[in-house]
Amino acid sequence: MQADLSILHLLTEASLLVQLVMLLLLVLSLVSWTMIFKKRGDLAVAVKQANVFEQRFWEDDDLNQLYDKIHKQRFKANGLSGIFEAGFGEFMRLKERGHPPEMIMAGTERAMRVAVSREIDALETHLSFLATVGSTSPYIGLFGTVWGIMNSFRSLAGLQAATLANVAPGIAEALIATAMGLFAAIPAVVAYNRFSNDVERLINRYHTFMEELSTLLQRHASN
């Protein structure tokens, strides 16, 4: 009698522990794909906002007017506009109080560093989860495989003549766990590497803008 080696049959006939491993890998895969699509959209929006703001910033000669537009908008500024709002707002506040230029610039740069840190934290959201899925999923799948193969060989203990037909279903169901582990890990690793590169480029843009704004405001600190 030929053993049924269809995927559905192997999944339903697998041991409880192997089924739990497969379920865990399926959940990890679904969650990671959800985060991949969300992160991709968030980074695309962040890059677009950075491009739009940089164009506005260098085309607008009146920084006070630009600050008022950003400060009065209904939604919270983020990205480069959030860094500008934090830095320029602190600059104007300290300048109105008559602080010396050194104190004005120190406070302005401190406010921008805090804003940049918040932006970096937002950009790196979900990256650690993708890294974890990419690094642990193969081992979780391997655990299910080892357990399944072990059970398959244990089932041969009571047989006088072991054949490939006896052991094939158990090994096949165990190998599905390894395949599912790789299916969960590979997209997570690829996405993590891609997103990490995109995040690093955005962080560099934020730091560059902070330095440019700091240099620009320093000229007006003593006026």
DRENLUMTOR-829988 format. One line per field, with one value per residue: residue number from 1; residue in three letters; chain; x, y, z of N, C-alpha, C in turn. Coordinates in Angstrom, 2 decimals, m for minus. Atoms other than C-alpha are relative to their C-alpha. Layout:
k	(NUM; ...)
r	(ala; ...)
c	(A; ...)
n_px	(X; ...)
n_py	(Y; ...)
n_pz	(Z; ...)
ca_px	(X; ...)
ca_py	(Y; ...)
ca_pz	(Z; ...)
c_px	(X; ...)
c_py	(Y; ...)
c_pz	(Z; ...)
END
This chain:
k	(1; 2; 3; 4; 5; 6; 7; 8; 9; 10; 11; 12; 13; 14; 15; 16; 17; 18; 19; 20; 21; 22; 23; 24; 25; 26; 27; 28; 29; 30; 31; 32; 33; 34; 35; 36; 37; 38; 39; 40; 41; 42; 43; 44; 45; 46; 47; 48; 49; 50; 51; 52; 53; 54; 55; 56; 57; 58; 59; 60; 61; 62; 63; 64; 65; 66; 67; 68; 69; 70; 71; 72; 73; 74; 75; 76; 77; 78; 79; 80; 81; 82; 83; 84; 85; 86; 87; 88; 89; 90; 91; 92; 93; 94; 95; 96; 97; 98; 99; 100; 101; 102; 103; 104; 105; 106; 107; 108; 109; 110; 111; 112; 113; 114; 115; 116; 117; 118; 119; 120; 121; 122; 123; 124; 125; 126; 127; 128; 129; 130; 131; 132; 133; 134; 135; 136; 137; 138; 139; 140; 141; 142; 143; 144; 145; 146; 147; 148; 149; 150; 151; 152; 153; 154; 155; 156; 157; 158; 159; 160; 161; 162; 163; 164; 165; 166; 167; 168; 169; 170; 171; 172; 173; 174; 175; 176; 177; 178; 179; 180; 181; 182; 183; 184; 185; 186; 187; 188; 189; 190; 191; 192; 193; 194; 195; 196; 197; 198; 199; 200; 201; 202; 203; 204; 205; 206; 207; 208; 209; 210; 211; 212; 213; 214; 215; 216; 217; 218; 219; 220; 221; 222; 223)
r	(met; gln; ala; asp; leu; ser; ile; leu; his; leu; leu; thr; glu; ala; ser; leu; leu; val; gln; leu; val; met; leu; leu; leu; leu; val; leu; ser; leu; val; ser; trp; thr; met; ile; phe; lys; lys; arg; gly; asp; leu; ala; val; ala; val; lys; gln; ala; asn; val; phe; glu; gln; arg; phe; trp; glu; asp; asp; asp; leu; asn; gln; leu; tyr; asp; lys; ile; his; lys; gln; arg; phe; lys; ala; asn; gly; leu; ser; gly; ile; phe; glu; ala; gly; phe; gly; glu; phe; met; arg; leu; lys; glu; arg; gly; his; pro; pro; glu; met; ile; met; ala; gly; thr; glu; arg; ala; met; arg; val; ala; val; ser; arg; glu; ile; asp; ala; leu; glu; thr; his; leu; ser; phe; leu; ala; thr; val; gly; ser; thr; ser; pro; tyr; ile; gly; leu; phe; gly; thr; val; trp; gly; ile; met; asn; ser; phe; arg; ser; leu; ala; gly; leu; gln; ala; ala; thr; leu; ala; asn; val; ala; pro; gly; ile; ala; glu; ala; leu; ile; ala; thr; ala; met; gly; leu; phe; ala; ala; ile; pro; ala; val; val; ala; tyr; asn; arg; phe; ser; asn; asp; val; glu; arg; leu; ile; asn; arg; tyr; his; thr; phe; met; glu; glu; leu; ser; thr; leu; leu; gln; arg; his; ala; ser; asn)
c	(A; A; A; A; A; A; A; A; A; A; A; A; A; A; A; A; A; A; A; A; A; A; A; A; A; A; A; A; A; A; A; A; A; A; A; A; A; A; A; A; A; A; A; A; A; A; A; A; A; A; A; A; A; A; A; A; A; A; A; A; A; A; A; A; A; A; A; A; A; A; A; A; A; A; A; A; A; A; A; A; A; A; A; A; A; A; A; A; A; A; A; A; A; A; A; A; A; A; A; A; A; A; A; A; A; A; A; A; A; A; A; A; A; A; A; A; A; A; A; A; A; A; A; A; A; A; A; A; A; A; A; A; A; A; A; A; A; A; A; A; A; A; A; A; A; A; A; A; A; A; A; A; A; A; A; A; A; A; A; A; A; A; A; A; A; A; A; A; A; A; A; A; A; A; A; A; A; A; A; A; A; A; A; A; A; A; A; A; A; A; A; A; A; A; A; A; A; A; A; A; A; A; A; A; A; A; A; A; A; A; A; A; A; A; A; A; A; A; A; A; A; A; A)
n_px	(0.85; m0.83; 0.27; 0.48; m1.03; 0.46; m0.36; 1.09; 0.01; m1.18; 0.22; 1.02; m0.47; m1.23; 0.15; 0.51; m1.09; m0.36; 1.09; m0.15; m1.14; 0.47; 0.92; m0.81; m0.69; 1.01; 0.34; m1.16; m0.06; 1.08; m0.30; m1.14; 0.45; 0.77; m0.95; m0.77; 0.80; 0.19; m1.27; m0.29; 0.81; m0.46; m1.27; 0.30; 0.58; m1.06; m0.88; 0.76; 0.10; m1.31; m0.24; 0.89; m0.41; m1.28; 0.28; 0.61; m0.95; m1.01; 0.66; 0.64; m1.01; 0.45; 0.12; 1.07; 1.26; 0.01; 0.24; 1.41; 0.84; m0.16; 0.45; 1.44; 0.72; 0.81; m0.68; m1.32; m1.10; m0.99; m1.07; m0.76; 0.81; 0.02; m1.30; m0.03; 0.89; m0.61; m1.20; 0.27; 0.83; m0.88; m0.87; 0.75; 0.34; m1.20; m0.42; 0.92; m0.34; m1.24; m1.14; m1.16; 0.03; m0.47; 1.08; 1.07; m0.34; m0.05; 1.38; 0.57; m0.56; 0.52; 1.39; m0.01; m0.48; 1.12; 0.95; m0.59; 0.08; 1.38; 0.23; m0.72; 0.76; 1.18; m0.43; m0.49; 1.08; 0.25; m1.20; m0.52; 0.85; m0.38; m1.30; 0.22; 0.65; m0.98; m1.08; 0.47; 0.95; m0.60; m0.26; 1.30; 0.36; m0.90; 0.45; 1.14; m0.49; m0.71; 0.99; 0.78; m0.83; m0.19; 1.22; 0.11; m0.87; 0.53; 1.12; m0.52; m0.54; 0.80; 0.08; m1.09; m0.66; 0.23; m0.11; 0.12; 1.41; 0.34; m0.61; 0.14; 0.98; m0.48; m1.08; 0.58; 0.71; m1.00; m0.69; 0.88; m0.31; m1.20; 0.40; 0.77; m0.94; m0.68; 1.00; 0.18; m1.26; m0.62; 0.55; m0.31; m1.41; m0.11; 0.66; m0.80; m1.18; 0.45; 0.52; m1.11; m0.72; 0.85; 0.02; m1.31; m0.08; 0.84; m0.68; m1.07; 0.64; 0.41; m1.19; m0.52; 0.88; m0.22; m1.24; 0.24; 0.86; m0.80; m0.90; 0.81; 0.49; m1.13; m0.24; 1.01; 0.10; m0.45; 0.68)
n_py	(m1.21; m1.20; m1.02; m1.30; m1.00; m1.35; m0.98; m0.10; 1.22; m0.02; m0.98; 0.48; 1.20; m0.28; 0.04; m1.25; m0.96; m0.48; m0.88; m1.26; m0.69; m0.51; m1.09; m1.13; m0.54; m0.64; m1.27; m0.88; m0.40; m0.96; m1.25; m0.65; m0.56; m1.20; m1.05; m0.36; m0.91; m1.24; m0.71; m0.49; m1.21; m1.06; m0.55; m0.74; m1.28; m0.79; m0.52; m1.02; m1.19; m0.62; m0.69; m1.16; m1.02; m0.58; m0.94; m1.17; m0.67; m0.75; m1.00; m1.01; m0.88; m0.43; 1.17; m0.25; 0.33; 1.44; 0.57; m0.23; 0.93; 1.35; 0.02; m0.18; 1.04; 0.82; 1.24; m0.16; 0.05; 1.04; m0.01; m1.24; m1.12; 0.08; m0.45; m1.45; m0.63; 0.08; m0.83; m1.42; m0.45; m0.21; m1.13; m1.24; m0.15; m0.43; m1.31; m1.00; m0.17; m0.74; 0.83; m0.18; 0.87; 1.35; 0.71; 0.17; 1.08; 1.25; 0.43; 0.35; 1.29; 1.03; 0.26; 0.73; 1.35; 0.73; 0.27; 1.01; 1.28; 0.48; 0.44; 1.25; 1.04; 0.32; 0.67; 1.35; 0.83; 1.28; 0.60; 1.03; 1.18; 0.66; 0.63; 1.17; 1.04; 0.48; 0.76; 1.12; 0.89; 1.28; 0.87; 0.52; 1.04; 1.13; 0.71; 0.82; 1.06; 0.99; 0.71; 0.85; 1.13; 0.85; 0.80; 0.93; 1.14; 0.72; 0.83; 1.20; 0.92; 1.23; 0.66; 0.93; m0.41; m1.42; m0.37; m1.43; m0.36; m0.17; m1.18; m1.17; m1.01; m0.74; m0.91; m1.04; m0.98; m0.73; m0.93; m1.15; m1.00; m0.72; m0.84; m1.12; m0.89; m0.78; m0.89; m1.14; m0.71; m0.65; m1.35; m0.88; m0.41; m0.90; m1.26; m0.67; m0.60; m1.11; m1.08; m0.55; m0.91; m1.18; m0.76; m0.62; m1.14; m1.06; m0.53; m0.87; m1.24; m0.76; m0.59; m1.03; m1.17; m0.61; m0.78; m1.15; m0.95; m0.56; m0.99; m1.13; m0.75; m0.59; m1.32; m0.94; 0.09; m1.24; m1.17)
n_pz	(0.00; 0.14; m1.03; 0.48; m0.31; 0.31; m1.03; m0.97; m0.81; m0.87; m1.05; m0.95; m0.68; m0.76; m1.46; m0.56; m0.14; 1.35; 0.43; m0.73; 0.62; 1.29; m0.27; m0.44; 1.17; 0.84; m0.64; 0.17; 1.41; 0.28; m0.69; 0.64; 1.27; m0.33; m0.36; 1.19; 0.82; m0.73; m0.05; 1.34; 0.20; m0.90; 0.49; 1.24; m0.43; m0.63; 1.05; 0.73; m0.86; m0.07; 1.27; 0.08; m0.96; 0.41; 1.08; m0.63; m0.87; 0.74; 0.85; m0.85; m0.60; m1.32; m0.87; m0.95; 0.65; 0.16; m1.33; m0.34; 0.77; m0.54; m1.39; m0.06; 0.72; m0.89; m0.36; m0.59; 0.96; m0.22; 0.98; 0.05; m0.48; m1.46; m0.48; 0.19; m0.97; m1.33; m0.05; 0.21; m1.12; m1.15; 0.35; m0.18; m1.42; m0.73; 0.49; m0.56; m1.41; m0.09; m0.37; 0.89; 1.19; m0.30; m0.67; 0.98; 0.91; m0.76; m0.20; 1.30; 0.43; m0.90; 0.40; 1.26; m0.27; m0.58; 1.09; 0.87; m0.73; 0.11; 1.37; 0.18; m0.71; 0.82; 1.22; m0.29; m0.51; 0.66; 0.59; m0.90; 0.14; 1.24; m0.22; m0.85; 0.82; 0.97; m0.62; m0.83; 0.69; 0.46; m1.13; m0.45; 0.96; m0.17; m1.20; 0.41; 0.87; m0.82; m0.80; 0.89; 0.43; m1.17; m0.16; 1.12; m0.26; m1.17; 0.44; 0.66; m1.00; m0.10; 1.30; 0.25; 1.24; 0.26; 1.41; 0.26; m0.08; m1.41; m0.60; 0.88; m0.42; m1.17; 0.40; 0.86; m0.83; m0.79; 0.87; 0.25; m1.02; 0.46; 1.13; m0.52; m0.68; 1.03; 0.62; m0.89; m0.26; 1.16; 0.23; m1.13; 0.12; 1.15; m0.36; m1.04; 0.63; 0.86; m0.83; m0.77; 0.90; 0.21; m1.25; m0.17; 0.92; m0.55; m1.19; 0.49; 0.46; m1.18; m0.63; 0.91; m0.11; m1.30; 0.08; 0.88; m0.71; m1.09; 0.60; 0.46; m1.15; m0.71; 0.60; m0.50; m1.45; m0.64; 0.61)
ca_px	(0.00; 1.45; 1.78; m0.04; 2.69; 0.48; 1.33; m2.09; m1.93; 1.59; 0.54; m2.52; m0.67; 2.36; 2.97; 1.52; 4.89; 5.76; 2.33; 2.91; 6.29; 4.67; 1.92; 4.48; 6.44; 3.25; 2.35; 5.89; 5.77; 2.39; 3.44; 6.76; 5.09; 2.64; 5.53; 7.43; 4.59; 3.98; 7.65; 8.02; 5.16; 6.43; 9.92; 8.51; 6.47; 9.50; 11.66; 8.93; 8.41; 12.15; 12.35; 9.37; 10.63; 14.18; 12.81; 10.61; 13.43; 15.97; 13.41; 11.92; 14.01; 11.93; 12.55; 10.14; 7.32; 8.27; 8.33; 4.89; 3.43; 4.84; 4.03; 0.40; m0.41; m2.94; m0.76; 2.49; 5.61; 8.04; 11.18; 13.12; 10.22; 10.07; 13.81; 13.49; 10.54; 12.37; 15.62; 14.26; 11.64; 14.29; 16.54; 13.84; 12.86; 16.42; 17.12; 14.02; 15.20; 18.47; 20.81; 24.37; 25.00; 26.91; 24.00; 21.52; 23.37; 23.97; 20.25; 19.31; 21.65; 20.47; 16.84; 17.67; 19.61; 16.60; 14.35; 16.76; 16.85; 13.06; 13.05; 15.68; 13.66; 10.59; 12.53; 13.98; 10.60; 9.98; 13.54; 14.56; 11.57; 12.52; 16.09; 14.85; 12.58; 15.38; 17.88; 15.68; 13.14; 15.58; 16.47; 12.81; 12.13; 15.20; 13.93; 10.65; 12.56; 14.82; 11.84; 9.87; 12.76; 13.38; 9.74; 9.92; 12.86; 11.30; 8.26; 10.52; 11.53; 8.67; 9.13; 11.18; 11.93; 12.29; 11.68; 11.76; 7.98; 7.84; 10.10; 9.37; 6.15; 7.71; 10.82; 8.74; 6.52; 9.60; 11.28; 8.22; 9.13; 12.58; 11.02; 8.59; 11.46; 13.32; 10.12; 9.75; 13.43; 14.47; 11.98; 12.66; 16.44; 16.12; 13.69; 15.84; 18.94; 17.02; 15.25; 18.42; 20.14; 17.18; 17.03; 20.77; 20.49; 17.61; 19.54; 22.48; 20.13; 18.79; 22.27; 23.38; 20.34; 20.93; 24.48; 23.33; 20.58; 22.98; 25.47; 22.71; 21.32; 24.75; 25.05; 21.91; 22.56; 24.31; 22.05)
ca_py	(0.00; 3.33; 5.96; 9.25; 11.90; 14.88; 18.06; 18.26; 14.65; 15.07; 18.17; 16.56; 13.35; 15.06; 14.75; 17.43; 19.05; 19.25; 20.74; 23.36; 24.19; 24.59; 26.76; 28.97; 29.36; 30.17; 32.88; 34.32; 34.36; 36.13; 38.72; 39.38; 39.83; 42.27; 44.24; 44.11; 45.73; 48.28; 49.17; 49.49; 51.98; 53.92; 54.30; 55.35; 58.05; 59.17; 59.54; 61.46; 63.80; 64.41; 65.29; 67.65; 69.41; 69.86; 71.51; 73.82; 74.59; 75.67; 77.56; 79.49; 82.51; 83.25; 80.55; 82.21; 81.83; 78.23; 77.49; 79.06; 76.91; 73.73; 74.65; 75.53; 72.49; 70.06; 66.94; 66.50; 67.24; 64.38; 63.62; 66.67; 69.01; 67.73; 68.28; 71.78; 72.59; 71.41; 73.19; 76.47; 76.68; 76.30; 78.78; 81.45; 80.80; 81.17; 84.15; 86.00; 85.48; 87.20; 84.28; 84.49; 82.95; 80.00; 79.04; 79.56; 77.21; 74.64; 74.51; 74.44; 71.55; 69.67; 70.02; 68.79; 65.80; 64.79; 65.12; 63.06; 60.35; 60.14; 59.88; 57.14; 55.20; 55.45; 54.40; 51.32; 50.07; 46.41; 45.90; 43.95; 41.63; 40.93; 40.23; 37.85; 35.97; 35.75; 34.35; 31.99; 30.56; 28.07; 26.73; 26.45; 24.54; 22.38; 21.54; 20.33; 18.33; 16.63; 15.77; 14.39; 12.26; 10.99; 9.90; 8.32; 6.13; 5.29; 3.95; 1.42; m0.18; m2.67; m3.63; m6.62; m5.28; m1.52; m0.19; 3.24; 3.19; 2.88; 5.83; 8.13; 9.74; 10.65; 12.13; 14.00; 15.62; 16.54; 18.19; 20.39; 22.12; 22.98; 24.28; 26.44; 27.77; 28.84; 30.28; 32.48; 33.38; 34.27; 37.15; 38.50; 38.56; 40.15; 42.77; 43.50; 44.12; 46.29; 48.32; 48.72; 50.27; 52.60; 53.61; 54.30; 56.57; 58.48; 58.83; 60.27; 62.77; 63.78; 64.32; 66.24; 68.51; 69.07; 70.21; 72.46; 74.03; 74.50; 76.30; 78.47; 79.45; 80.16; 83.08; 84.62; 83.76; 87.05; 89.29)
ca_pz	(0.00; m1.04; 1.68; 1.20; 0.97; 0.12; 2.02; 3.68; 4.83; 6.20; 8.11; 9.66; 10.54; 12.07; 15.80; 18.06; 18.76; 15.06; 14.35; 17.06; 15.51; 12.10; 13.55; 15.27; 12.04; 10.13; 12.65; 12.53; 8.74; 8.61; 11.20; 9.49; 6.09; 7.67; 9.14; 5.86; 3.92; 6.66; 6.98; 3.25; 3.15; 6.16; 4.68; 1.31; 3.06; 5.11; 2.00; 0.17; 3.14; 3.38; m0.31; m0.11; 3.02; 1.73; m1.39; 0.71; 3.10; 0.50; m1.59; 1.36; 2.38; 5.48; 8.10; 10.51; 8.03; 7.33; 11.06; 11.55; 8.77; 10.26; 13.86; 13.06; 10.94; 12.38; 12.33; 14.21; 12.21; 11.77; 9.82; 8.67; 9.38; 12.97; 13.41; 11.98; 14.22; 17.34; 16.48; 15.18; 17.93; 20.62; 18.78; 18.75; 22.37; 23.66; 21.46; 22.69; 26.26; 25.44; 26.04; 24.66; 21.23; 22.70; 24.94; 22.11; 19.79; 22.53; 23.33; 19.65; 18.87; 21.94; 20.86; 17.37; 18.71; 20.79; 17.73; 15.62; 18.30; 18.23; 14.46; 14.53; 17.08; 14.84; 11.75; 13.46; 14.69; 13.73; 12.42; 15.51; 15.06; 11.44; 12.51; 15.19; 12.78; 10.22; 12.70; 14.75; 12.28; 10.68; 14.12; 15.13; 11.92; 12.50; 15.98; 14.49; 11.89; 14.43; 16.62; 13.68; 12.44; 15.95; 16.25; 12.82; 13.79; 17.15; 15.31; 13.56; 16.84; 16.77; 13.11; 12.09; 8.61; 8.15; 4.65; 3.08; 2.92; 6.70; 7.42; 4.46; 5.76; 9.11; 7.50; 4.92; 7.55; 9.58; 6.60; 6.09; 9.35; 7.96; 4.75; 6.71; 8.83; 5.70; 4.22; 7.28; 7.59; 4.04; 3.43; 6.93; 6.34; 2.89; 4.20; 7.25; 5.13; 2.67; 5.34; 7.42; 4.41; 3.75; 7.43; 7.51; 4.48; 6.08; 9.35; 7.42; 5.79; 9.19; 10.62; 7.55; 7.74; 11.44; 10.73; 7.88; 9.98; 12.89; 10.62; 9.19; 12.59; 14.01; 11.63; 13.14; 16.77; 17.53; 15.38)
c_px	(0.88; m0.41; m0.43; 1.00; m0.43; 0.29; m1.06; m0.02; 1.18; m0.18; m0.97; 0.48; 1.27; m0.28; m0.40; 1.10; 0.41; m1.08; 0.09; 1.15; m0.42; m0.94; 0.75; 0.71; m0.97; m0.37; 1.15; 0.10; m1.06; 0.28; 1.14; m0.38; m0.84; 0.92; 0.83; m0.77; m0.20; 1.28; 0.37; m0.78; 0.47; 1.29; m0.21; m0.58; 1.08; 0.93; m0.70; m0.12; 1.33; 0.30; m0.82; 0.48; 1.32; m0.20; m0.63; 1.02; 0.99; m0.61; m0.60; 1.08; m0.37; m0.23; m1.09; m1.36; m0.13; m0.29; m1.46; m0.92; 0.06; m0.59; m1.53; m0.78; m0.67; 0.71; 1.41; 1.08; 0.95; 1.05; 0.78; m0.79; m0.09; 1.32; 0.12; m0.87; 0.61; 1.19; m0.29; m0.87; 0.84; 0.93; m0.72; m0.32; 1.20; 0.46; m0.88; 0.29; 1.35; 1.21; 1.18; m0.02; 0.44; m1.09; m1.16; 0.28; 0.07; m1.41; m0.66; 0.49; m0.49; m1.43; m0.06; 0.50; m1.10; m1.02; 0.52; m0.07; m1.40; m0.29; 0.70; m0.74; m1.23; 0.39; 0.39; m1.06; m0.21; 1.26; 0.55; m0.83; 0.36; 1.34; m0.15; m0.63; 1.02; 1.06; m0.48; m0.91; 0.64; 0.25; m1.30; m0.46; 0.88; m0.37; m1.17; 0.44; 0.68; m1.00; m0.81; 0.79; 0.23; m1.22; m0.14; 0.86; m0.46; m1.13; 0.47; 0.47; m0.77; m0.12; 1.20; 0.78; m0.38; 0.23; m0.13; m1.44; m0.44; 0.48; m0.23; m1.03; 0.47; 1.10; m0.55; m0.71; 0.97; 0.70; m0.86; 0.28; 1.24; m0.35; m0.77; 0.91; 0.75; m0.95; m0.25; 1.26; 0.49; m0.60; 0.35; 1.44; 0.17; m0.60; 0.82; 1.21; m0.38; m0.44; 1.11; 0.80; m0.79; m0.03; 1.32; 0.15; m0.86; 0.64; 1.13; m0.56; m0.42; 1.19; 0.59; m0.84; 0.19; 1.25; m0.20; m0.85; 0.77; 0.95; m0.76; m0.47; 1.12; 0.32; m0.95; m0.08; 0.36; m0.68; m1.19)
c_py	(1.24; 1.05; 1.30; 1.07; 1.41; 0.94; 0.05; m1.22; m0.02; 0.99; m0.52; m1.22; 0.23; m0.06; 1.38; 1.05; 0.57; 0.93; 1.36; 0.82; 0.62; 1.19; 1.25; 0.65; 0.70; 1.37; 1.00; 0.51; 1.05; 1.36; 0.73; 0.59; 1.25; 1.17; 0.44; 0.99; 1.34; 0.83; 0.57; 1.28; 1.16; 0.64; 0.79; 1.38; 0.90; 0.61; 1.11; 1.28; 0.73; 0.78; 1.28; 1.11; 0.65; 1.01; 1.29; 0.80; 0.87; 1.03; 1.14; 0.83; 0.40; m1.24; 0.17; m0.38; m1.51; m0.69; 0.18; m0.96; m1.40; m0.08; 0.06; m1.09; m0.96; m1.26; 0.29; m0.15; m1.13; 0.05; 1.31; 1.19; m0.02; 0.45; 1.51; 0.70; 0.01; 0.94; 1.48; 0.56; 0.29; 1.20; 1.32; 0.24; 0.51; 1.39; 1.10; 0.28; 0.70; m0.80; 0.26; m1.00; m1.44; m0.84; m0.27; m1.20; m1.34; m0.55; m0.44; m1.36; m1.14; m0.37; m0.81; m1.43; m0.86; m0.37; m1.08; m1.38; m0.59; m0.51; m1.32; m1.15; m0.41; m0.76; m1.46; m0.91; m1.22; m0.64; m1.11; m1.27; m0.77; m0.71; m1.27; m1.15; m0.60; m0.90; m1.25; m0.98; m1.28; m0.98; m0.58; m1.11; m1.23; m0.83; m0.92; m1.17; m1.11; m0.83; m0.97; m1.21; m0.96; m0.89; m1.03; m1.23; m0.80; m0.93; m1.28; m1.06; m1.32; m0.77; m0.92; 0.39; 1.44; 0.29; 1.51; 0.46; 0.22; 1.33; 1.27; 1.02; 0.83; 0.98; 1.14; 1.06; 0.81; 1.04; 1.21; 1.10; 0.81; 0.94; 1.23; 0.98; 0.87; 0.98; 1.23; 0.84; 0.81; 1.38; 0.97; 0.52; 0.99; 1.37; 0.77; 0.69; 1.20; 1.20; 0.64; 0.99; 1.28; 0.88; 0.73; 1.23; 1.15; 0.64; 0.94; 1.32; 0.88; 0.68; 1.10; 1.26; 0.71; 0.86; 1.25; 1.06; 0.67; 1.07; 1.24; 0.86; 0.69; 1.40; 1.06; 0.02; 1.31; 1.24; 0.45)
c_pz	(0.00; 1.03; m0.66; 0.44; m0.41; 1.18; 1.09; 0.92; 0.97; 1.16; 1.06; 0.79; 0.81; 1.49; 0.51; 0.11; m1.34; m0.54; 0.69; m0.57; m1.32; 0.19; 0.43; m1.18; m0.94; 0.56; m0.17; m1.43; m0.33; 0.65; m0.68; m1.36; 0.21; 0.31; m1.20; m0.86; 0.69; 0.02; m1.36; m0.29; 0.85; m0.51; m1.29; 0.34; 0.60; m1.03; m0.78; 0.81; 0.10; m1.28; m0.11; 0.94; m0.40; m1.12; 0.55; 0.81; m0.79; m0.94; 0.81; 0.69; 1.43; 0.87; 1.04; m0.58; m0.18; 1.34; 0.41; m0.74; 0.59; 1.41; 0.11; m0.73; 0.98; 0.45; 0.50; m1.06; 0.36; m1.10; 0.06; 0.51; 1.52; 0.61; m0.12; 1.04; 1.39; 0.11; m0.11; 1.12; 1.23; m0.25; 0.25; 1.47; 0.80; m0.43; 0.56; 1.47; 0.20; 0.43; m0.95; m1.14; 0.29; 0.65; m0.97; m0.89; 0.73; 0.23; m1.29; m0.47; 0.89; m0.37; m1.30; 0.19; 0.60; m1.08; m0.94; 0.66; m0.08; m1.40; m0.27; 0.65; m0.80; m1.26; 0.25; 0.60; m0.90; m0.60; 0.88; m0.11; m1.27; 0.14; 0.83; m0.78; m0.98; 0.61; 0.75; m0.74; m0.53; 1.14; 0.57; m0.93; 0.14; 1.23; m0.33; m0.87; 0.80; 0.81; m0.86; m0.46; 1.15; 0.23; m1.10; 0.22; 1.22; m0.40; m0.68; 0.98; 0.05; m1.29; m0.20; m1.25; m0.30; m1.47; m0.12; 0.11; 1.44; 0.56; m0.81; 0.48; 1.19; m0.34; m0.84; 0.83; 0.83; m0.85; m0.36; 1.01; m0.38; m1.15; 0.48; 0.75; m0.99; m0.68; 0.86; 0.11; m1.20; m0.30; 1.12; m0.09; m1.14; 0.33; 1.03; m0.61; m0.86; 0.84; 0.83; m0.84; m0.23; 1.25; 0.21; m0.90; 0.50; 1.23; m0.41; m0.51; 1.17; 0.66; m0.87; 0.07; 1.33; 0.00; m0.87; 0.69; 1.13; m0.52; m0.42; 1.18; 0.77; m0.52; 0.57; 1.51; 0.69; m0.57; 0.85)
END
